[in-house]
Amino acid sequence: MNAILQIARNDLRLFLRERTSWIWLVVLPLGFVYFMGFAARGPGGPVTPTVEVRLANHDDGFLGRLVLEAMGEQGLHVVPPENAEAKRGITIPAGFTDRVLATQRVDLEFFKVGEDTDPAAAMVELRLVRALIVVNSLLIEHAIATGGAPPTEEALRGLLRRENPVTLRSSFAGRKPMPVGFSLSLPGNLVMYLLLNLMVFGGASVAAERRNGVMRRLMTQPVRGAELVMGKVCGLIALGLVQVGIFLLIGQFLLGVNIRDHWFAILVTLAIYVWVAASLGVLAGSVIKAEEKVIGVCLLVSLPMAALGGCWWPLEVASPALQSVALAFPTGWAMAALHQLITFGSGFAGAREEIAVLALFGLAANLAAARWFRG
């Protein structure tokens, strides 16, 4: 056991001594986390995109001002008629308020400037209709409540400020919302870079030490082959746990990812996954002699495993066939477990199957690394 710890401690020291190791452990992964977190943002609530619309208001009454405010509530940013950026517009005719109070029909002119294919701007007409419905609803409600008395600005604004008796609550149509934002990018990039780093660092170090004769010198010491394998694996596990600790702290305190609720289960999941990746790294360095070939093979293996395992996009949007393919790789099981714990709010009970399968992957990879290890 002492030999295993000494080998692991020495490997960890050598890994962390190199500046490039910190770039691959922290800088690049966090850059991808930040970029992908913003690229994969999901709706945090009802969002109405703001669109510019020209307004030619020739009315000086209060109903013209109410129409203007209702347009703002519908996500329309009113600009002067001469504004060249806005491609849609509306004209409120003179005497609009007086004619409405006299129960006369008034038509508002909606116009379009040139050809415009902006999808958001194409919704301007619908939003204008909604704004007019709001104003008409206030007039109807006032007429019913007062028996047809002429409305005043104060009375209509009082109705507008009144609490709406009808509320709309939106939520996911199921127990599991789709992972989005940093809740997707943090575990996705962590799983991908753990696999990539530990396979590349582990495989390259084993191949380099075998080429430099370090392995042969170690084999002359009172160290068994199994202890040498476990020492190399444990050194990589320690390296992976350094990366895991940094990511979880940044995710919780800087990115707002919910780590705190199930931190222990998340840590256990990632520790087992680190064991899998470390064992695969030692295995790669054992079966491939050339150091440069090890790096190339590890990249060719880890990146497709990350993509197919759901590190780049949520598997919920993939076809059933691709979701089944993801379960052929440890990345797929790791992502499933982390989404259960982070996004879906499950504890050990919700992720125990994924954690158990990851442990089987780790055992198989560790046995394979010991079987084909060459000093």
ROBATI-844820 format. One record per residue (C-alpha): residue number from 1; residue in three letters; y, z, x. Coordinates in steps of 0.25 Angstrom, whole numbers, plus 5000, padded with zeros to 4 digits. Each point is the difference from the previous one (the first is absolute). Example, Ala and Ser with C-alpha at 12.3 -4.5 7.8 and 13.67 -1.06 7.14 Angstrom:
BEGIN
<1 "ALA" <4982 5031 5049>>,
<2 "SER" <5014 4998 5006>>,
***
This chain:
BEGIN
<1 "MET" <5000 5000 5000>>,
<2 "ASN" <5009 5003 5012>>,
<3 "ALA" <4998 4986 5005>>,
<4 "ILE" <5003 4994 4987>>,
<5 "LEU" <5013 5007 4999>>,
<6 "GLN" <5004 4997 5014>>,
<7 "ILE" <4998 4985 4998>>,
<8 "ALA" <5007 5000 4987>>,
<9 "ARG" <5012 5008 5006>>,
<10 "ASN" <5001 4991 5012>>,
<11 "ASP" <5000 4987 4991>>,
<12 "LEU" <5010 5006 4991>>,
<13 "ARG" <5009 5003 5011>>,
<14 "LEU" <4999 4986 5006>>,
<15 "PHE" <5003 4993 4986>>,
<16 "LEU" <5012 5008 4998>>,
<17 "ARG" <5006 4999 5014>>,
<18 "GLU" <5002 4985 4997>>,
<19 "ARG" <5013 4996 4993>>,
<20 "THR" <4993 4988 4993>>,
<21 "SER" <4991 5010 4994>>,
<22 "TRP" <5011 5006 4992>>,
<23 "ILE" <5006 4987 4996>>,
<24 "TRP" <4986 4996 4994>>,
<25 "LEU" <4998 5014 4994>>,
<26 "VAL" <5014 5003 4994>>,
<27 "VAL" <5011 4989 5002>>,
<28 "LEU" <4993 4988 4994>>,
<29 "PRO" <4992 5007 4989>>,
<30 "LEU" <5012 5007 4995>>,
<31 "GLY" <5008 4987 5000>>,
<32 "PHE" <4990 4993 4992>>,
<33 "VAL" <4999 5012 4991>>,
<34 "TYR" <5015 5000 4997>>,
<35 "PHE" <5001 4985 4998>>,
<36 "MET" <4987 4999 4991>>,
<37 "GLY" <5005 5012 4992>>,
<38 "PHE" <5013 4993 4996>>,
<39 "ALA" <4993 4987 4998>>,
<40 "ALA" <4989 5006 4991>>,
<41 "ARG" <5009 5009 4992>>,
<42 "GLY" <4996 5002 4986>>,
<43 "PRO" <5009 5003 4988>>,
<44 "GLY" <5004 5014 4999>>,
<45 "GLY" <5005 4999 4986>>,
<46 "PRO" <5006 4990 4991>>,
<47 "VAL" <5009 4991 5009>>,
<48 "THR" <5011 4990 4994>>,
<49 "PRO" <5004 4990 5011>>,
<50 "THR" <5015 4999 5000>>,
<51 "VAL" <5005 4985 4997>>,
<52 "GLU" <5015 4995 5001>>,
<53 "VAL" <5005 4994 4987>>,
<54 "ARG" <5014 4994 4997>>,
<55 "LEU" <5008 5006 4989>>,
<56 "ALA" <5012 4994 4993>>,
<57 "ASN" <5005 5012 4991>>,
<58 "HIS" <5011 4995 4991>>,
<59 "ASP" <4999 5012 4991>>,
<60 "ASP" <5008 5012 5002>>,
<61 "GLY" <4993 5009 4990>>,
<62 "PHE" <4990 5011 5002>>,
<63 "LEU" <4988 4992 4996>>,
<64 "GLY" <5002 4990 5012>>,
<65 "ARG" <5000 5012 5009>>,
<66 "LEU" <4987 5005 4993>>,
<67 "VAL" <4993 4987 5002>>,
<68 "LEU" <5004 5000 5015>>,
<69 "GLU" <4994 5014 5002>>,
<70 "ALA" <4987 4996 4993>>,
<71 "MET" <4999 4988 5009>>,
<72 "GLY" <5001 5010 5012>>,
<73 "GLU" <4989 5008 4994>>,
<74 "GLN" <4991 4988 5000>>,
<75 "GLY" <5002 4997 5015>>,
<76 "LEU" <5011 4990 4999>>,
<77 "HIS" <5011 5001 5010>>,
<78 "VAL" <5013 4994 4994>>,
<79 "VAL" <5008 4992 5009>>,
<80 "PRO" <5013 4992 4997>>,
<81 "PRO" <4999 4986 4994>>,
<82 "GLU" <5004 4993 5013>>,
<83 "ASN" <4988 5006 5008>>,
<84 "ALA" <4992 4989 5006>>,
<85 "GLU" <4988 5008 5003>>,
<86 "ALA" <4996 5003 4985>>,
<87 "LYS" <4993 4989 4994>>,
<88 "ARG" <5000 5006 4985>>,
<89 "GLY" <5012 5004 4992>>,
<90 "ILE" <5005 5005 4986>>,
<91 "THR" <5013 4998 4993>>,
<92 "ILE" <5005 5011 4990>>,
<93 "PRO" <5010 4993 4991>>,
<94 "ALA" <5014 5005 4996>>,
<95 "GLY" <5000 5009 4988>>,
<96 "PHE" <4985 5004 5002>>,
<97 "THR" <5002 5015 4996>>,
<98 "ASP" <5009 4996 4988>>,
<99 "ARG" <4991 4990 4994>>,
<100 "VAL" <4988 5009 5002>>,
<101 "LEU" <5007 5011 4993>>,
<102 "ALA" <5004 4990 4989>>,
<103 "THR" <4985 4997 4998>>,
<104 "GLN" <5001 4986 5005>>,
<105 "ARG" <4990 4992 5008>>,
<106 "VAL" <5004 4999 5015>>,
<107 "ASP" <4992 4991 5010>>,
<108 "LEU" <5001 5004 5015>>,
<109 "GLU" <4999 4988 5009>>,
<110 "PHE" <4989 5000 5011>>,
<111 "PHE" <5001 4990 5011>>,
<112 "LYS" <4993 4996 5012>>,
<113 "VAL" <5006 4994 5013>>,
<114 "GLY" <4992 4989 5007>>,
<115 "GLU" <4986 5001 5002>>,
<116 "ASP" <4994 5013 5004>>,
<117 "THR" <4986 5004 5002>>,
<118 "ASP" <5001 5015 5003>>,
<119 "PRO" <4990 5007 4992>>,
<120 "ALA" <5008 5012 4998>>,
<121 "ALA" <5012 4992 4996>>,
<122 "ALA" <4992 4993 4990>>,
<123 "MET" <4998 5013 4993>>,
<124 "VAL" <5015 5002 4998>>,
<125 "GLU" <5000 4994 4986>>,
<126 "LEU" <4989 5009 4995>>,
<127 "ARG" <5008 5012 5006>>,
<128 "LEU" <5012 4995 4993>>,
<129 "VAL" <4993 5000 4987>>,
<130 "ARG" <4995 5014 5002>>,
<131 "ALA" <5014 5005 5003>>,
<132 "LEU" <5005 4994 4987>>,
<133 "ILE" <4988 5006 4992>>,
<134 "VAL" <5005 5014 5006>>,
<135 "VAL" <5014 4997 4994>>,
<136 "ASN" <4995 4995 4987>>,
<137 "SER" <4991 5012 4999>>,
<138 "LEU" <5011 5009 5001>>,
<139 "LEU" <5008 4993 4990>>,
<140 "ILE" <4988 5000 4990>>,
<141 "GLU" <4998 5015 5003>>,
<142 "HIS" <5014 5004 4998>>,
<143 "ALA" <5001 4992 4987>>,
<144 "ILE" <4987 5007 4994>>,
<145 "ALA" <5005 5014 5004>>,
<146 "THR" <5015 4998 4995>>,
<147 "GLY" <4997 4991 4987>>,
<148 "GLY" <5007 4988 5006>>,
<149 "ALA" <5012 5006 5006>>,
<150 "PRO" <5007 4992 5011>>,
<151 "PRO" <4995 5005 5014>>,
<152 "THR" <5009 5006 5010>>,
<153 "GLU" <4998 5000 5015>>,
<154 "GLU" <4998 5015 5001>>,
<155 "ALA" <4989 4999 4989>>,
<156 "LEU" <4992 4989 5006>>,
<157 "ARG" <5001 5007 5014>>,
<158 "GLY" <4995 5013 4994>>,
<159 "LEU" <4988 4992 4994>>,
<160 "LEU" <4998 4994 5014>>,
<161 "ARG" <5000 5014 5007>>,
<162 "ARG" <4990 5006 4990>>,
<163 "GLU" <4986 5003 5006>>,
<164 "ASN" <4991 4988 4996>>,
<165 "PRO" <4989 5006 4991>>,
<166 "VAL" <4990 4989 5005>>,
<167 "THR" <4995 5001 5015>>,
<168 "LEU" <4991 4991 5008>>,
<169 "ARG" <4991 5005 5010>>,
<170 "SER" <4993 4991 5009>>,
<171 "SER" <4988 5003 5009>>,
<172 "PHE" <4988 4993 5006>>,
<173 "ALA" <4989 4996 4990>>,
<174 "GLY" <4989 5008 5007>>,
<175 "ARG" <4998 5012 5009>>,
<176 "LYS" <5002 4992 5013>>,
<177 "PRO" <5014 4994 5003>>,
<178 "MET" <5000 4989 5010>>,
<179 "PRO" <5004 5005 5014>>,
<180 "VAL" <5013 4995 5004>>,
<181 "GLY" <5011 5003 5010>>,
<182 "PHE" <4998 5010 5011>>,
<183 "SER" <4988 5005 4993>>,
<184 "LEU" <4993 4987 5003>>,
<185 "SER" <5006 4996 5013>>,
<186 "LEU" <4998 5014 5007>>,
<187 "PRO" <4985 5001 4998>>,
<188 "GLY" <4998 4985 5001>>,
<189 "ASN" <5007 4999 5014>>,
<190 "LEU" <4994 5013 5005>>,
<191 "VAL" <4986 4995 4996>>,
<192 "MET" <5002 4987 5007>>,
<193 "TYR" <5006 5005 5013>>,
<194 "LEU" <4990 5011 5001>>,
<195 "LEU" <4989 4990 5000>>,
<196 "LEU" <5008 4990 5009>>,
<197 "ASN" <5004 5010 5010>>,
<198 "LEU" <4987 5008 5001>>,
<199 "MET" <4992 4988 5001>>,
<200 "VAL" <5009 4993 5011>>,
<201 "PHE" <5003 5013 5008>>,
<202 "GLY" <4986 5005 4999>>,
<203 "GLY" <4993 4986 5003>>,
<204 "ALA" <5010 4996 5011>>,
<205 "SER" <4999 5014 5007>>,
<206 "VAL" <4984 5000 5000>>,
<207 "ALA" <5000 4985 5005>>,
<208 "ALA" <5010 5004 5011>>,
<209 "GLU" <4994 5012 5005>>,
<210 "ARG" <4986 4993 5000>>,
<211 "ARG" <5007 4989 5009>>,
<212 "ASN" <5007 5010 5009>>,
<213 "GLY" <4987 5008 5002>>,
<214 "VAL" <5005 5012 4993>>,
<215 "MET" <4988 5000 4991>>,
<216 "ARG" <4991 4999 5012>>,
<217 "ARG" <5006 5012 5006>>,
<218 "LEU" <5000 5008 4988>>,
<219 "MET" <4985 4997 4998>>,
<220 "THR" <4997 5006 5014>>,
<221 "GLN" <5006 5014 4994>>,
<222 "PRO" <4992 5009 4992>>,
<223 "VAL" <5004 4993 4987>>,
<224 "ARG" <4991 4994 4991>>,
<225 "GLY" <5002 4987 4993>>,
<226 "ALA" <5002 5006 4986>>,
<227 "GLU" <5010 5010 5006>>,
<228 "LEU" <5008 4988 5006>>,
<229 "VAL" <5000 4992 4987>>,
<230 "MET" <5004 5012 4992>>,
<231 "GLY" <5011 5003 5010>>,
<232 "LYS" <5006 4986 4999>>,
<233 "VAL" <4999 5001 4985>>,
<234 "CYS" <5006 5014 4999>>,
<235 "GLY" <5012 4995 5009>>,
<236 "LEU" <5003 4989 4991>>,
<237 "ILE" <4999 5009 4988>>,
<238 "ALA" <5010 5009 5006>>,
<239 "LEU" <5009 4988 5002>>,
<240 "GLY" <4998 4996 4986>>,
<241 "LEU" <5003 5014 4995>>,
<242 "VAL" <5013 4999 5007>>,
<243 "GLN" <5004 4988 4993>>,
<244 "VAL" <4996 5006 4987>>,
<245 "GLY" <5008 5012 5001>>,
<246 "ILE" <5013 4992 5003>>,
<247 "PHE" <4998 4991 4989>>,
<248 "LEU" <4997 5011 4990>>,
<249 "LEU" <5012 5008 5004>>,
<250 "ILE" <5009 4988 4999>>,
<251 "GLY" <4994 4996 4987>>,
<252 "GLN" <5002 5013 4993>>,
<253 "PHE" <5014 5004 5006>>,
<254 "LEU" <5007 4987 5002>>,
<255 "LEU" <4993 4989 4991>>,
<256 "GLY" <4997 5009 4988>>,
<257 "VAL" <4985 4997 4999>>,
<258 "ASN" <4992 5011 4993>>,
<259 "ILE" <4992 5006 5011>>,
<260 "ARG" <5002 5015 4997>>,
<261 "ASP" <4992 5001 4987>>,
<262 "HIS" <4987 4995 5007>>,
<263 "TRP" <5003 5001 5015>>,
<264 "PHE" <4987 5006 5004>>,
<265 "ALA" <4991 4990 4992>>,
<266 "ILE" <5009 4989 5006>>,
<267 "LEU" <4998 5006 5014>>,
<268 "VAL" <4985 5000 4999>>,
<269 "THR" <5000 4986 4995>>,
<270 "LEU" <5008 4995 5012>>,
<271 "ALA" <4992 5008 5010>>,
<272 "ILE" <4987 4994 4995>>,
<273 "TYR" <5006 4986 5000>>,
<274 "VAL" <5006 5003 5015>>,
<275 "TRP" <4985 5003 5003>>,
<276 "VAL" <4996 4987 4995>>,
<277 "ALA" <5011 4992 5007>>,
<278 "ALA" <4997 5008 5013>>,
<279 "SER" <4985 4997 5000>>,
<280 "LEU" <5003 4985 4997>>,
<281 "GLY" <5009 5000 5013>>,
<282 "VAL" <4990 5006 5009>>,
<283 "LEU" <4989 4990 4994>>,
<284 "ALA" <5009 4988 5003>>,
<285 "GLY" <5002 5005 5014>>,
<286 "SER" <4986 5002 5002>>,
<287 "VAL" <4995 4986 4995>>,
<288 "ILE" <5011 4992 5006>>,
<289 "LYS" <5002 4999 5015>>,
<290 "ALA" <5013 4994 5002>>,
<291 "GLU" <5012 5008 4997>>,
<292 "GLU" <5009 4989 4995>>,
<293 "LYS" <4988 4995 4991>>,
<294 "VAL" <4999 5014 4994>>,
<295 "ILE" <5015 5000 4996>>,
<296 "GLY" <4999 4986 4993>>,
<297 "VAL" <4987 5004 4993>>,
<298 "CYS" <5006 5013 4995>>,
<299 "LEU" <5012 4993 4995>>,
<300 "LEU" <4992 4989 4993>>,
<301 "VAL" <4991 5011 4993>>,
<302 "SER" <5011 5011 4997>>,
<303 "LEU" <5010 4991 4993>>,
<304 "PRO" <4991 4993 4990>>,
<305 "MET" <4994 5013 4997>>,
<306 "ALA" <5014 5006 4997>>,
<307 "ALA" <5003 4988 4991>>,
<308 "LEU" <4987 5000 4992>>,
<309 "GLY" <5000 5015 4999>>,
<310 "GLY" <5013 5001 4993>>,
<311 "CYS" <5010 5004 5011>>,
<312 "TRP" <5009 4988 4998>>,
<313 "TRP" <5001 5000 4984>>,
<314 "PRO" <4994 5009 4989>>,
<315 "LEU" <4986 4996 4997>>,
<316 "GLU" <5004 5002 4985>>,
<317 "VAL" <5006 4986 5001>>,
<318 "ALA" <4988 4993 5006>>,
<319 "SER" <4988 4994 4993>>,
<320 "PRO" <4988 5008 4997>>,
<321 "ALA" <4993 4992 5011>>,
<322 "LEU" <5010 5004 5010>>,
<323 "GLN" <4999 5014 4996>>,
<324 "SER" <4985 5000 5002>>,
<325 "VAL" <5002 4994 5014>>,
<326 "ALA" <5009 5011 5004>>,
<327 "LEU" <4989 5010 4998>>,
<328 "ALA" <4993 4993 5011>>,
<329 "PHE" <5010 5006 5010>>,
<330 "PRO" <5004 5014 5004>>,
<331 "THR" <5014 4996 4997>>,
<332 "GLY" <4998 4998 4986>>,
<333 "TRP" <4993 5013 4998>>,
<334 "ALA" <5012 5007 5008>>,
<335 "MET" <5010 4993 4991>>,
<336 "ALA" <4993 5004 4987>>,
<337 "ALA" <4999 5014 5004>>,
<338 "LEU" <5015 5001 5005>>,
<339 "HIS" <5005 4994 4987>>,
<340 "GLN" <4991 5010 4992>>,
<341 "LEU" <5007 5011 5007>>,
<342 "ILE" <5014 4995 5002>>,
<343 "THR" <5003 4991 4988>>,
<344 "PHE" <4990 5004 4990>>,
<345 "GLY" <5002 5015 5003>>,
<346 "SER" <4985 5003 5001>>,
<347 "GLY" <4994 5011 5009>>,
<348 "PHE" <4987 5000 5007>>,
<349 "ALA" <4993 4998 4987>>,
<350 "GLY" <5006 4987 4998>>,
<351 "ALA" <4998 4995 5014>>,
<352 "ARG" <4987 5006 5003>>,
<353 "GLU" <4992 4987 4999>>,
<354 "GLU" <5009 4992 5009>>,
<355 "ILE" <5000 5012 5010>>,
<356 "ALA" <4985 5000 5000>>,
<357 "VAL" <4999 4985 5002>>,
<358 "LEU" <5010 5001 5012>>,
<359 "ALA" <4991 5011 5006>>,
<360 "LEU" <4988 4990 4999>>,
<361 "PHE" <5009 4990 5007>>,
<362 "GLY" <5003 5010 5011>>,
<363 "LEU" <4986 5004 5002>>,
<364 "ALA" <4995 4986 5001>>,
<365 "ALA" <5011 4995 5010>>,
<366 "ASN" <4998 5013 5009>>,
<367 "LEU" <4985 4997 5000>>,
<368 "ALA" <5002 4986 5004>>,
<369 "ALA" <5010 5003 5011>>,
<370 "ALA" <4990 5010 5006>>,
<371 "ARG" <4989 4990 4998>>,
<372 "TRP" <5007 4988 5007>>,
<373 "PHE" <5009 5008 5010>>,
<374 "ARG" <4999 4995 5014>>,
<375 "GLY" <5006 5007 5012>>,
***
